Amino acid sequence: MGRGDRLNAARLLGHRLGRRFGWLWAAYGTSALGTWLAFGAFPLIAIRVLHAGPVQVAALSSAGTAVGAAAAVPLGPWVEARRKRPVLVAMDLVRCAALLTVPVAFALGVLSFLQLLLVSVVVAAADITFRAGSGAYLKTLVPAEELLAANARFESTAWSTTIIGPPLGGAMIALLGPVATVVADAVSYLLSALGIRATAGHEPLPGRRDTKRGRVADLLEGWRYILADAALRPLFYNTALYSALVMATQPLLAVLMLGRLGFAPWQYGLAFAAPSIGGLVGSRLAGPLVNRFGQHRVLVAAGALRALWPIGLAFIAPGAGGLLLVIGVELGLIFCCGIFNPIYATYRLERTATDRVARTLSAWSVSTKAVTALLTAAWGTLGELLGPRTAIALAGVFLLATPLLLPRDTAGRRQVCAVRPRYRDG
């Protein structure tokens, strides 16, 4: 490659996705950092401030998520019919306002478990709505051949903030208490709203929906679209079940590590932050692997490998050995997820018609959160009856079966995305 070619490649590397995507990317990184600063804040507040047990901690995650998912169902069609940027800004501001009620109530001495639950509901509904709108918005900002590069940037940013956020959050908790991280999370949503607003540019108003179909049919359109697609359907089942089983163990891990095994908050944060380097590496390998082996093969391989790791969390012991075990298990799991996630997100957008993206992503998120809520509640009960360790082991066993739900082929869409060497900054 000559000097001129290298200069052209460098320009493409830095600018090919555009200024508007740059603002969206910055907004995403800011809110992701805030989320990871507050990682485990609500369970920690429930355990240490409100003295909640395993069932209550599980209920905080499950009930809040379930009600939030139900509240978000009618929002999918609503988002589809509107310009996406104002919706994204509004959802960021809603999350900011809801989270700020927690430190206010804490300062006044009136914080309750019910308030944490209500805030969880509002944040969950806003999260689903934001995800539905952001996928549709991304598809208008980025050319189809660059979607994998864009999603890989988001993925690498997510894991980068995961590396930084929990240790900083742990330090903030040690110095200022867990409520301080909730404030940081709220501020991050405010900054994200400002970043999304700065994307500017003209966004056309979506075309009118067919009003003859009726309200109920419109609400169900996202699920109908997913289940009618031979490739999206198994991927939908796989990702919903995998995510739910992994998330169902998080409250139990918090109770086990922070309670029974006596790990400090900073150790708990470190256990999930240090392995995130695997996600950063995996997300950067996603494009080259797709180029070499094909989208479907890498999707299935990474999806299968990520299911092998979680069962190792059942063998956590106190002390440095237990901490290293968690870090090792999470490193393997997150590396595989780092490869899988941007490919899966790109494939899902490629398979979905532009005028169905918001409803499809909303249905996907609602289903994932509903299944997560159901299994989190179930695993909270199992944790109470059998102990956290046994419940975590059962989740690991079920996860071993999730690769059976991965798509067998890509239904004629064996597409290799054009990501070439310039992909490296993804």
C-alpha positions in Angstrom: 0.0 0.0 0.0 1.4 3.4 -1.0 1.6 6.5 1.1 -1.5 8.0 -0.6 -3.5 4.8 0.1 -2.5 4.9 3.7 -3.6 8.5 4.1 -6.9 7.7 2.5 -7.4 4.7 4.8 -6.6 6.9 7.8 -9.2 9.4 6.7 -11.8 6.6 6.3 -10.8 5.2 9.7 -11.6 8.5 11.4 -14.4 9.9 9.4 -16.3 7.4 7.4 -19.3 7.1 9.8 -19.8 10.9 10.0 -20.1 13.6 12.6 -23.7 12.8 13.5 -22.8 9.2 14.3 -19.9 10.6 16.3 -22.3 12.5 18.6 -24.5 9.5 18.9 -21.5 7.4 19.8 -20.3 9.9 22.4 -23.8 10.0 23.9 -23.9 6.2 24.1 -20.4 6.1 25.8 -21.5 8.7 28.4 -24.6 6.9 29.4 -22.9 3.6 29.4 -20.2 4.9 31.7 -22.9 6.2 34.1 -24.7 2.9 34.0 -21.5 1.0 35.0 -20.6 3.6 37.7 -23.9 2.6 39.2 -23.4 -1.1 38.6 -25.2 -3.0 41.4 -26.2 0.2 43.1 -29.9 -0.7 43.6 -29.2 -4.2 45.0 -26.5 -2.7 47.2 -28.8 0.0 48.5 -31.5 -2.6 49.1 -29.1 -4.9 50.9 -27.1 -2.4 53.0 -29.5 0.5 53.5 -32.9 -1.2 53.5 -31.6 -4.6 54.8 -33.3 -6.6 52.0 -32.9 -10.4 51.6 -32.5 -12.6 48.4 -36.3 -12.6 47.6 -36.6 -8.8 47.9 -33.4 -8.2 45.9 -34.6 -10.6 43.2 -38.0 -8.9 43.2 -36.4 -5.5 42.7 -34.9 -6.7 39.5 -37.8 -8.9 38.3 -40.9 -6.9 39.2 -39.4 -3.6 38.1 -38.3 -5.1 34.8 -41.6 -6.9 34.2 -43.9 -3.9 34.9 -41.5 -1.7 32.9 -41.6 -4.1 30.0 -45.5 -4.2 30.1 -45.6 -0.4 30.2 -43.3 -0.2 27.1 -45.5 -2.4 24.9 -47.7 0.4 23.5 -44.6 2.6 23.1 -43.2 0.6 20.1 -45.8 1.7 17.6 -45.7 5.2 19.1 -41.9 5.4 18.5 -42.3 4.0 15.0 -44.5 6.9 13.9 -42.3 9.6 15.2 -38.9 11.1 14.5 -36.5 9.1 16.6 -34.1 11.8 17.9 -36.7 13.7 20.1 -37.8 10.3 21.4 -34.3 9.4 22.4 -33.7 12.8 24.1 -37.0 12.4 26.0 -36.2 8.9 27.3 -32.8 10.1 28.5 -34.5 12.9 30.4 -37.1 10.6 31.9 -34.4 8.2 33.2 -32.4 11.2 34.6 -35.4 12.5 36.5 -36.5 9.1 37.9 -33.0 8.3 39.2 -32.6 11.7 40.8 -35.6 11.0 43.1 -33.5 8.3 44.9 -30.8 10.6 46.3 -33.5 13.2 47.2 -35.5 10.6 49.2 -32.3 9.3 50.8 -31.3 12.8 51.9 -34.7 13.3 53.4 -34.6 10.0 55.2 -37.7 8.6 53.4 -36.2 6.2 50.9 -38.1 3.0 50.7 -38.0 -0.3 48.9 -41.3 0.7 47.1 -39.6 3.8 45.7 -36.6 1.7 44.4 -39.2 -0.6 42.7 -41.1 2.3 41.1 -37.9 3.9 39.8 -36.9 0.5 38.4 -40.2 0.4 36.5 -39.8 3.8 35.0 -36.1 3.2 34.0 -36.9 -0.2 32.5 -39.8 1.2 30.3 -37.6 4.1 29.2 -34.7 1.7 28.4 -36.8 -0.4 26.1 -38.2 2.7 24.4 -34.8 4.1 23.9 -33.4 0.9 22.5 -36.2 0.7 20.0 -35.7 4.2 18.8 -31.9 4.1 18.8 -31.8 1.0 16.5 -34.1 2.8 14.0 -32.1 6.0 14.3 -28.8 4.2 13.7 -30.2 2.7 10.5 -30.9 6.2 9.2 -27.4 7.6 10.1 -25.1 4.8 8.9 -25.0 3.0 5.5 -26.0 -0.6 5.5 -22.4 -1.8 4.7 -21.1 0.1 7.8 -23.6 -1.3 10.4 -21.2 -3.9 11.7 -18.5 -1.3 12.2 -20.9 1.0 14.0 -22.3 -1.8 16.2 -18.7 -2.9 17.0 -17.9 0.6 18.1 -20.8 0.6 20.4 -19.8 -2.8 21.7 -16.2 -1.9 22.3 -17.3 1.3 24.0 -19.6 -0.7 26.2 -16.8 -3.0 27.4 -14.4 -0.1 27.8 -16.8 1.7 30.1 -17.3 -1.7 31.9 -13.6 -1.8 32.6 -13.6 1.8 34.0 -17.0 2.1 35.5 -17.3 -0.5 38.3 -13.9 0.2 39.9 -14.7 3.9 39.9 -18.2 3.2 41.2 -16.8 1.0 43.9 -14.4 3.8 45.0 -17.4 6.2 45.0 -19.4 3.8 47.1 -16.6 3.4 49.5 -16.1 7.2 49.9 -19.6 8.5 49.4 -22.0 5.6 49.6 -24.0 3.8 46.9 -26.5 6.7 46.3 -23.6 8.8 44.9 -23.3 6.4 41.9 -27.1 6.8 41.3 -26.5 10.6 41.0 -23.6 10.0 38.5 -25.9 7.7 36.4 -28.6 10.4 36.3 -26.1 13.0 35.2 -24.9 10.7 32.5 -28.4 10.5 31.0 -28.6 14.3 31.0 -25.3 14.5 29.1 -26.4 11.8 26.7 -29.6 13.8 25.9 -27.4 16.8 25.1 -25.2 14.6 22.8 -28.1 13.2 20.9 -29.6 16.6 20.5 -26.3 17.7 19.0 -26.6 15.1 16.2 -28.8 17.7 14.5 -29.5 17.2 10.8 -32.9 16.6 9.2 -34.8 13.5 10.1 -37.8 12.8 7.9 -41.1 12.1 9.6 -42.0 8.4 9.1 -44.9 7.5 6.9 -48.3 7.0 8.4 -49.2 3.5 9.5 -52.1 1.7 8.1 -54.9 2.8 10.5 -57.2 0.0 9.3 -55.3 -2.7 11.1 -56.4 -1.7 14.6 -54.6 -0.9 17.8 -54.1 -4.4 19.0 -52.7 -5.6 15.6 -50.3 -2.7 15.7 -49.1 -3.6 19.2 -48.4 -7.1 18.1 -46.7 -6.3 14.8 -43.2 -6.5 16.2 -43.7 -10.1 17.5 -45.5 -11.1 14.3 -42.6 -9.8 12.2 -40.0 -11.7 14.4 -41.9 -15.0 14.4 -42.5 -14.9 10.7 -38.8 -14.7 9.9 -37.1 -18.1 9.8 -33.7 -16.6 10.8 -34.9 -14.0 13.4 -37.2 -16.4 15.2 -34.5 -18.8 16.6 -32.1 -15.9 17.3 -34.9 -14.3 19.3 -35.5 -17.4 21.4 -31.8 -17.9 22.0 -30.9 -14.3 23.0 -34.0 -13.9 25.2 -33.3 -17.1 27.1 -29.6 -16.7 27.4 -29.9 -13.1 28.6 -32.6 -14.0 31.1 -30.6 -16.9 32.6 -27.5 -14.8 32.9 -29.3 -11.9 34.5 -31.3 -14.1 36.8 -28.1 -15.0 38.6 -26.9 -11.4 39.2 -28.9 -10.8 42.4 -27.8 -14.1 43.7 -24.2 -13.3 42.9 -24.6 -10.0 44.7 -26.1 -11.7 47.8 -23.4 -14.5 47.7 -20.4 -12.3 47.1 -21.3 -9.2 49.1 -23.1 -11.1 51.9 -22.1 -14.7 52.6 -18.6 -14.7 51.1 -17.7 -11.2 52.5 -16.3 -9.6 49.4 -15.9 -5.8 49.6 -17.8 -3.6 47.1 -14.6 -2.8 45.2 -13.8 -6.5 44.8 -17.3 -7.1 43.5 -16.8 -4.3 41.0 -13.4 -5.5 40.0 -14.7 -9.1 39.4 -16.9 -7.8 36.6 -14.8 -4.9 35.4 -11.4 -6.6 34.8 -12.8 -9.3 32.5 -14.4 -6.7 30.3 -11.1 -6.4 28.5 -12.2 -9.6 26.8 -15.3 -7.8 25.5 -13.1 -5.1 24.1 -10.9 -7.6 22.3 -13.8 -9.7 21.1 -15.6 -6.7 19.6 -12.5 -5.7 17.6 -12.2 -9.3 16.3 -15.8 -9.5 15.2 -15.3 -7.8 11.8 -12.1 -9.7 10.8 -13.7 -13.0 11.8 -16.8 -12.3 9.8 -14.6 -11.4 6.8 -12.7 -14.7 7.1 -15.4 -17.2 8.1 -18.7 -15.6 7.3 -21.4 -14.0 9.3 -23.5 -17.2 10.2 -20.5 -19.4 11.2 -19.1 -16.8 13.6 -22.5 -16.0 15.0 -23.2 -19.6 15.8 -19.7 -20.4 17.1 -19.6 -17.4 19.4 -23.2 -18.0 20.6 -22.4 -21.5 21.5 -19.1 -20.8 23.2 -20.6 -18.1 25.5 -22.9 -20.7 27.0 -20.1 -22.8 28.4 -18.8 -20.4 31.0 -21.5 -19.4 33.5 -21.7 -22.7 35.3 -18.2 -22.0 36.7 -19.7 -19.2 38.9 -21.3 -21.9 41.1 -17.8 -22.7 42.5 -17.0 -19.3 44.0 -15.1 -19.5 47.2 -14.1 -16.7 49.6 -10.7 -14.9 49.3 -8.4 -14.3 46.4 -9.0 -17.7 44.8 -12.7 -17.0 44.5 -12.1 -13.6 43.1 -9.8 -15.0 40.4 -12.3 -17.7 39.6 -15.0 -15.1 38.9 -12.6 -13.0 36.9 -11.6 -16.0 34.8 -15.2 -17.2 34.1 -16.3 -13.7 33.2 -13.3 -13.1 31.0 -14.2 -16.2 28.8 -17.9 -15.3 28.8 -17.4 -11.7 27.9 -14.9 -12.4 25.2 -17.4 -14.6 23.4 -20.2 -12.0 24.0 -17.9 -9.3 22.6 -17.7 -11.2 19.3 -21.4 -12.3 19.3 -23.2 -9.1 20.2 -22.2 -6.7 17.3 -22.7 -9.5 14.7 -26.1 -10.3 16.2 -27.2 -6.6 16.4 -26.1 -6.0 12.8 -27.8 -9.1 11.5 -31.0 -8.2 13.3 -31.0 -4.7 11.7 -30.2 -6.2 8.3 -33.1 -8.6 8.5 -35.6 -6.0 9.6 -37.4 -3.6 7.2 -36.8 0.1 8.0 -40.5 0.8 8.8 -40.6 -2.1 11.3 -37.3 -1.5 13.2 -38.8 0.3 16.2 -41.6 -2.1 16.7 -39.4 -5.2 16.2 -36.7 -4.0 18.6 -39.3 -2.9 21.1 -41.0 -6.4 21.0 -37.5 -8.0 21.3 -36.6 -5.9 24.3 -40.0 -6.3 26.0 -39.8 -10.1 25.6 -36.3 -10.3 26.8 -37.0 -8.2 29.9 -40.3 -10.1 30.6 -38.5 -13.4 30.4 -35.6 -12.0 32.5 -38.1 -10.8 35.1 -39.8 -14.2 35.3 -36.6 -16.1 35.6 -35.1 -13.6 38.1 -38.1 -14.1 40.3 -38.0 -17.8 39.9 -34.2 -17.9 40.7 -34.7 -15.6 43.6 -37.1 -18.2 45.1 -34.7 -21.0 44.2 -31.9 -19.1 45.9 -34.0 -18.8 49.0 -35.0 -22.5 49.0 -31.8 -24.1 47.8 -29.2 -21.4 48.4 -27.6 -19.0 46.0 -24.8 -21.3 44.9 -27.2 -24.2 43.9 -29.5 -21.8 42.0 -26.5 -20.4 40.1 -25.4 -23.9 39.2 -28.9 -24.7 37.8 -28.8 -21.6 35.6 -25.4 -22.7 34.3 -26.8 -26.1 33.4 -29.8 -24.7 31.5 -27.5 -22.2 29.7 -25.6 -25.2 28.2 -28.7 -26.0 26.2 -29.2 -22.5 24.7 -27.0 -23.1 21.6 -29.6 -25.5 20.4 -31.8 -22.5 19.7 -29.3 -20.7 17.5 -30.3 -20.4 13.8 -29.2 -23.3 11.6 -28.7 -21.0 8.6 -29.2 -17.5 7.6 -32.2 -18.1 5.3 -30.3 -17.2 2.2 -28.6 -14.2 3.7 -25.1 -15.4 4.1 -23.7 -11.9 3.9 -20.1 -10.9 4.6 -20.1 -7.3 5.7 -17.6 -4.9 4.1 -15.4 -4.1 7.0 -11.9 -4.6 5.5 -8.7 -3.5 7.4 -10.2 0.0 8.0 -12.5 -1.7 10.5 -9.8 -1.7 13.1 -11.2 1.3 15.0 -14.5 -0.5 15.6 
